[in-house]
């Protein structure tokens, strides 16, 4: 297992990457399918997760993101199938992605499962470039919009998990598609999909003898060229498997607080608030808000559901 993880990190680190562009999530540990297709079917139930993020509130043109994911195990839990929809708006550009997710799972030890995942789909990009205020009003590069430019893409991931810890590697988009404005005489590339590489990991352990108090530390590492390596470090305290309270530190960018509540074994609600301490952004916004809702459609044979599920 150690050799597989080391090889995976080497492969991801050796590929070329570009400026960071992918949507950001503070609830990454609950929105895993959006960044790693190998997670599909890992919760032993049909799981639906919806998330909304309003980033840098009060900053004109700041990012807003919505995700909807669903996934389930099939064929005696050997295969995981899923669907991911991500809508991301930054300034005049709006990107909507529709992806199918496939995972093949191998039982590599008594307690551990290794999954290999593939993600494939399309990206729809629209841009209202002529709404921008320009220093040079005659710049023809911004005189036409990006009109529903559609491009395919695909990615892959690896995900190893036990009941106590997990680690995953992924790159959701391998192709670096370029998008142009709709100028009929001359097209100009004004946007491009960039390749990103992600490492996720987490564990959970008891803080007291009866297990009513647990600690769940997790991390989300993002690697690109043209931007510093960025890591989210999060620690959440779980109280009686019902209430979750946590804090997050994002290197070079932000700190945040998270709260969560499990209404039932199947329904979870989460909220987070981030405050950016970066000088370039923190002065001009009122923080970032994120709301998450997840529901597990648990089947009748609950004996097959490993409960509670922390990942």
Beta strands, then each sheet from edge to edge (+ up, - down):
strand 1: 46-54
strand 2: 64-74
strand 3: 79-90
strand 4: 93-107
strand 5: 113-127
strand 6: 146-161
strand 7: 165-171
strand 8: 178-180
strand 9: 189-192
strand 10: 197-203
strand 11: 205-206
strand 12: 213-223
strand 13: 230-239
strand 14: 243-250
strand 15: 254-262
strand 16: 267-276
strand 17: 288-297
sheet 1: 11+ 12- 10+ 7- 6+ 5- 4+ 3- 2+ 1- 17+ 16- 15+ 14- 13+
sheet 2: 8+ 9-
end
